[in-house]
Amino acid sequence: MAESAGLKLDESRPYVTKNVIKVLSEKGDKIKIKEPRQLTSKIAEKSDLIIITADNIDKKFFSDLCVKVEKWKIPDTSESNIKEIKMIINQIERKVKKLTCDIKV
C-alpha cells in the first residue's frame, strides 16, 4: 500500500492540481482526493520505504529513522502545463513499475 504525506502543509496550494487530475482522468486513472497530511515520525516509522519526490528535501532529513529512503527527481507539477504533466506522470509510472519489480526480486 502507498500513502502520501508532506513535510510541510501549504494551505495556499492545492493538494493535487486540477491539471494533474485532468491528465489522470484522461488516462482512466481514478484519484481519491484526501485532505493533505503532514508526515509525522509515527507515519514514517510504520513505513517500509519513504520516497522523496520534492526536489528541495534531502535524504539526510530522515537519517534518524530506521527506514529506507529513496529520492526520485520529480519536477513539481504546480506550474507545469498539460504536456509537461503527462511527461511527469509517465516518469512516475516508470519508477513505480521498476520499484515493484525490484520488490518482487
Contact map, one row per residue, 1 for C-alpha under 8 A:
111000000000000000000000000000000000000000000000000000000000000000000000000000000000000000000000000000000
111100000000000000000000000000000000000000000000000000000000000000000000000000000000000000000000000000000
111110000000000000000000000000000000000000000000000000000000000000000000000000000000000000000000000000000
011111000000000000000000000000000000100000000000000000000000000000000000000000000000000000000000000000000
001111100000000000000000000000000001111000000000000000000000000000000000000000000000000000000000000000000
000111111000000000000000000000000001111000000000000000000000000000000000000000000000000000000000000000000
000011111000000000000000000000000000011100000000000000000000000000000000000000000000000000000000000000000
000001111100000000000000000000000000011000000000000000000000000000000000000000000000000000000000000000000
000001111110000000000000000000000001110000000000000000000000000000000000000000000000000000000000000000000
000000011111100000000000000000000000000000000000000000000000000000000000000000000000000000000000000000000
000000001111110000000000000000000000000000000000000000000000000000000000000000000000000000000000000000000
000000000111110000000000000000000000000000000000000000000000000000000000000000000000000000000000000000000
000000000111111000000000000000000000000000000000000000000000000000000000000000000000000000000000000000000
000000000011111110000000000000000000000000000000000000000000000000000000000000000000000000000000000000000
000000000000111110000000000000001011000000000000000000000000000000000000000000000000000000000000000000000
000000000000011111011000000000001000000000000000000000000000000000000000000000000000000000000000000000000
000000000000011111111000000000000000000000000000000000000000000000000000000011000000000000000000000000000
000000000000000111111100000000000000000000000000000000000000000000000000000000000000000000000000000000000
000000000000000011111110000000000000000000000000000000000000000000000000000000001100100000000000000000000
000000000000000111111111000000000000000000000000000000000000000000000000000010000100100000000000000000000
000000000000000111111111100000100000000000000000000000000000000000000000000000000000000000000000000000000
000000000000000001111111110000000000000000000000000000000000000000000000000000000000000000000000000000000
000000000000000000111111111000000000000000000000000000000000000000000000000000000100110000000000000000000
000000000000000000011111111111100000000000000000000000000000000000000000000000000000000000000000000000000
000000000000000000001111111111100000000000000000000000000000000000000000000000000000000000000000000000000
000000000000000000000111111110000000000000000000000000000000000000000000000000000000000000000000000000000
000000000000000000000011111110000000000000000000000000000000000000000000000000000000000000000000000000000
000000000000000000000001111111000000000000000000000000000000000000000000000000000000000000000000000000000
000000000000000000000001111111100000000000000000000000000000000000000000000000000000000000000000000000000
000000000000000000000001100111110000000000000000000000000000000000000000000000000000000000000000000000000
000000000000000000001001100011111000000000000000000000000000000000000000000000000000000000000000000000000
000000000000000000000000000001111100000000000000000000000000000000000000000000000000000000000000000000000
000000000000001100000000000000111110000000000000000000000000000000000000000000000000000000000000000000000
000000000000000000000000000000011111000000000000000000000000000000000000000000000000000000000000000000000
000000000000001000000000000000001111100000000000000000000000000000000000000000000000000000000000000000000
000011001000001000000000000000000111110000000000000000000000000000000000000000000000000000000000000000000
000111001000000000000000000000000011111000000000000000000000000000000000000000000000000000000000000000000
000011111000000000000000000000000001111100000000000000000000000000000000000000000000000000000000000000000
000011110000000000000000000000000000111110110000000000000000000000000000000000000000000000000000000000000
000000100000000000000000000000000000011111110000000000000000000000000000000000000000000000000000000000000
000000000000000000000000000000000000001111111000000000000000000000000000000000000000000000000000000000000
000000000000000000000000000000000000000111111100000000000000000000000000000000000000000000000000000000000
000000000000000000000000000000000000001111111110000000000000000000000000000000000000000000000000000000000
000000000000000000000000000000000000001111111110010000000000000010100000000000000000000000000000000000000
000000000000000000000000000000000000000011111111000000000000000011100000000000000000000000000000000000000
000000000000000000000000000000000000000001111111000000000000000000000000000000000000000000000000000000000
000000000000000000000000000000000000000000111111110000000000000000100000000000000000000000000000000000000
000000000000000000000000000000000000000000001111110000000000000000110000000000000000000000000000000000000
000000000000000000000000000000000000000000000011111000000000000000111100000000000000000000000000000000000
000000000000000000000000000000000000000000010011111100000000000000111100000000000000000000000000000000000
000000000000000000000000000000000000000000000000111110000000000000001111000000000000000000000000000000000
000000000000000000000000000000000000000000000000011111101010000000001111000000000000000000000000000000000
000000000000000000000000000000000000000000000000001111100000000000000011111000000000000000000000000000000
000000000000000000000000000000000000000000000000000111111000000000000000111100000000000000000000000000000
000000000000000000000000000000000000000000000000000111111100000000000000111100000000000000000000000000000
000000000000000000000000000000000000000000000000000001111100000000000000000000000000000000000000000000000
000000000000000000000000000000000000000000000000000101111110100000000000000000000000000000000000000000000
000000000000000000000000000000000000000000000000000000111111100000000000000000000000000000000000000000000
000000000000000000000000000000000000000000000000000100001111111000001110000000000000000000000000000000000
000000000000000000000000000000000000000000000000000000000111111000000000000000000000000000000000000000000
000000000000000000000000000000000000000000000000000000001111111100000000000000000000000000000000000000000
000000000000000000000000000000000000000000000000000000000011111110001000000000000000000000000000000000000
000000000000000000000000000000000000000000000000000000000011111111000000000000000000000000000000000000000
000000000000000000000000000000000000000000000000000000000000111111000000000000000000000000000000000000000
000000000000000000000000000000000000000000011000000000000000011111100000000000000000000000000000000000000
000000000000000000000000000000000000000000001000000000000000001111110000000000000000000000000000000000000
000000000000000000000000000000000000000000011011110000000000000011111000000000000000000000000000000000000
000000000000000000000000000000000000000000000001110000000000000001111100000000000000000000000000000000000
000000000000000000000000000000000000000000000000111100000010010000111110000000000000000000000000000000000
000000000000000000000000000000000000000000000000111100000010000000011111000000000000000000000000000000000
000000000000000000000000000000000000000000000000001110000010000000001111100000000000000000000000000000000
000000000000000000000000000000000000000000000000001110000000000000000111110000000000000000000000000000000
000000000000000000000000000000000000000000000000000011100000000000000011111000000000000000000000000000000
000000000000000000000000000000000000000000000000000011100000000000000001111100000000000100110000000000000
000000000000000000000000000000000000000000000000000011100000000000000000111110000000000100000000000000000
000000000000000000000000000000000000000000000000000001100000000000000000011111110000000000000000000000000
000000000000000010010000000000000000000000000000000000000000000000000000001111111001100100000000000000000
000000000000000010000000000000000000000000000000000000000000000000000000000111110000000000000000000000000
000000000000000000000000000000000000000000000000000000000000000000000000000111111000000000000000000000000
000000000000000000000000000000000000000000000000000000000000000000000000000111111111100000000000000000000
000000000000000000100000000000000000000000000000000000000000000000000000000010111111100000000000000000000
000000000000000000110010000000000000000000000000000000000000000000000000000000011111110000000000000000000
000000000000000000000000000000000000000000000000000000000000000000000000000000011111111000000000000000000
000000000000000000000000000000000000000000000000000000000000000000000000000010011111111100000000000000000
000000000000000000110010000000000000000000000000000000000000000000000000000010011111111110000000000000000
000000000000000000000010000000000000000000000000000000000000000000000000000000000111111111000000000000000
000000000000000000000000000000000000000000000000000000000000000000000000000000000011111111100000000000000
000000000000000000000000000000000000000000000000000000000000000000000000011010000001111111110000000000000
000000000000000000000000000000000000000000000000000000000000000000000000000000000000111111111000000000000
000000000000000000000000000000000000000000000000000000000000000000000000000000000000011111111100000000000
000000000000000000000000000000000000000000000000000000000000000000000000010000000000001111111110000000000
000000000000000000000000000000000000000000000000000000000000000000000000010000000000000111111111000000000
000000000000000000000000000000000000000000000000000000000000000000000000000000000000000011111111100000000
000000000000000000000000000000000000000000000000000000000000000000000000000000000000000001111111110000000
000000000000000000000000000000000000000000000000000000000000000000000000000000000000000000111111111000000
000000000000000000000000000000000000000000000000000000000000000000000000000000000000000000011111111100000
000000000000000000000000000000000000000000000000000000000000000000000000000000000000000000001111111110000
000000000000000000000000000000000000000000000000000000000000000000000000000000000000000000000111111111000
000000000000000000000000000000000000000000000000000000000000000000000000000000000000000000000011111111100
000000000000000000000000000000000000000000000000000000000000000000000000000000000000000000000001111111110
000000000000000000000000000000000000000000000000000000000000000000000000000000000000000000000000111111111
000000000000000000000000000000000000000000000000000000000000000000000000000000000000000000000000011111111
000000000000000000000000000000000000000000000000000000000000000000000000000000000000000000000000001111111
000000000000000000000000000000000000000000000000000000000000000000000000000000000000000000000000000111111
000000000000000000000000000000000000000000000000000000000000000000000000000000000000000000000000000011111
